[in-house]
């Protein structure tokens, strides 16, 4: 089935766009400013390092913190606070961080707009569904691999392969080859598949996705009023079969609300407990 977007974007999608844009600008300014400060360029304000404002850092330092009460290098107590806050918020509302706040997710969506212009209706459908579903498990392998490596090495191993960090480093930070490769793959991939990194490789998305499966609030379908028009399933950027479930429990759901906005029947598809 081919996904079709409405000509006029619903209010929720407009809000999501602007919230994502605001966090993208904030995270970019903070990251670039930190790199400039490290180079001795004086700025009228101070910003935390990229590592100190990354919620994934809480998981990266978890083993060291529980076993010895210390944090691994470059990690700040703020990571633990952000990690705990994100965990609690995800258990309540699902993986909304990925769909609404994550700056790299926003960057991929912008790349996807260009891809949609290039491919039209074939955008996001260049890989067979069976292969797509199999590849979605890859991000769990990535998460386990980097967490195990980080805990064993007691250092931020993933930082060298982080595409968002690589994007910010283009403004003057230390260039990590692995990160640049991940950045290029993610953005080029997003020209063909929506949110390529989030879909197949993101370790943070793997964790929030699993927590989102047991969240209190999630998309719910009222079968009694559903007209089986396929609009919700067609609208989902991750090809979740929304029209055949009463509750969306897929770990791929990032609470973007595209399916809810696409439903033509009032109160048939909602976010509820």
Buried (B, 14 or more C-beta within 10 A) or exposed (E): EEBEBEEEEBEBBEEBBEBBEEBBEEBBEBBBBBBBBEEEEEEEEEBBBBBBBBBBBBBBBBBBBEEEEEBBEBBBEBBBEBBEEBBEBBBEBBBBBBBBBBBBBBBBBBBBEEBBEEBEEEBBBEBEEEEBEEBBEBBBEBBEEBBEEBBEEBBBBBBBBBBBBBBBBEEEBEEBEBBBEBBEBBBEBBBBBBBBBBBBBBBBBBBBBBBBBEBEBBBBBBEEEBEEBEBBBBBBBBBBEBBEBEEBBBBBBBBBBBBBBBBEEEEBBBBEE
